Amino acid sequence: MRQPEPEPQSFDRVLSSMCTEPHPAARAAAERFLATNPGDPATYEAVAELEARAVEGLATLAEHPTPADATGYVTSGGTEANIQAVRSARNRHGESDDTSGERDVNVVAPASAHFSFTKAAALLDVELRTVPVDDEYRADPDAVAAAVDDGTALVVAVAGSTEHGRVDPIPELAAIADEAGARVHVDAAWGGFVLPFTDRDWSFADAPVDTVTIDPHKFGQAPVPAGGLLAREDAALDALAVDTPYLESRSQATLTGTRSGAGVAGAVAAMDALWPDGYREAAERAADNADWLAAELADRGYDVVDPELPLVVAAVPESEFAALRDAGWKASRTGTGALRVVCMPHVTRATLRAFLDDLDGIRR
Ligand SMILES: Cc1ncc(COP(=O)(O)O)c(C=O)c1O
């Protein structure tokens, strides 16, 4: 029997996702490059060239000192980029030639770090030392300093945390890492397309950061899958490379083999269309929306976490949250049960007004 054509969800009521509607130019570019594989650059040369442009574009956003010399690649998402950052730091720790991962190494990360680091640690047989955050949900430098030791390969800092949208004190964490002989990774998977329009210290220019995760398929308005791993220097990627005997390109540093040319082309098209003015406008609108929503929720008596980046967290009771879900709002909660609204480009003021109207109806 013929089934009706499946339709994806509309973004009208999507309030907590870190993905958004792709820019039209990115959508079109993704479709053109659907059947290409940047994992085989000697065959798919056009998309390989586009990937170099994607890396340069991402490096420009992340303020690499010479973006044209930056290294990195378009990953399947922030998870892969974070796994690879841990893998690179592990392989380089102590600068031994041994890339087997047979050493006792640890990674120090704040409790606010994304759960992809738990996956990375499990896959790579690395100890993950999770340290508490401060009262403002940012990494606590004292706790990080207490946790690092000779075996610390990597200190993770978050620039735009998943639950609270917080930016860690990255220069301070980098200084601690340097003293311990560890490398520094900044996870700006979500924040990386908003932070260039703030005065926060998060980039290659602000601290001796080794690697950065920055995902076009989040605030970058590129189609899924398009994450990004950047490294300050080639050695970080060299530490990931394996020989590829049957390909004309001789080695591969990526985690997956065949990769999405659509993701690469979409990322480049989105950045071409939106960097910098379009992204600035989106970031400013999102910040205004977050401030407005936070004030509206506070006026209604909810305990609200002051937004740093465009992400609002409010202690909405369980029963109200459940009623909002029943009303079709695709919202999610933090680990402690608070409502979490991510003001992505598709989340307009009209959407937020409709959301508050429903919330007011539920409270009556
Ligand atoms: C800060 C951060 N890092 C990493 C990730 C993982 O990204 P992905 O879901 O693209 O693998 C997320 C996802 O929301 C995130 O917020």
The ligand as a Gaussian input file, in Angstrom:
#p B3LYP/6-31G(d) Opt

LIG

0 1
 C       28.491000      22.516000      23.247000
 C       28.153000      21.320000      22.411000
 N       29.133000      20.499000      22.017000
 C       28.893000      19.410000      21.275000
 C       27.609000      19.084000      20.889000
 C       27.365000      17.840000      20.061000
 O       27.061000      18.215000      18.749000
 P       26.378000      17.200000      17.736000
 O       25.016000      16.928000      18.283000
 O       26.386000      17.973000      16.448000
 O       27.216000      15.994000      17.672000
 C       26.549000      19.903000      21.289000
 C       25.180000      19.573000      20.903000
 O       24.234000      20.218000      21.233000
 C       26.829000      21.048000      22.060000
 O       25.858000      21.853000      22.500000

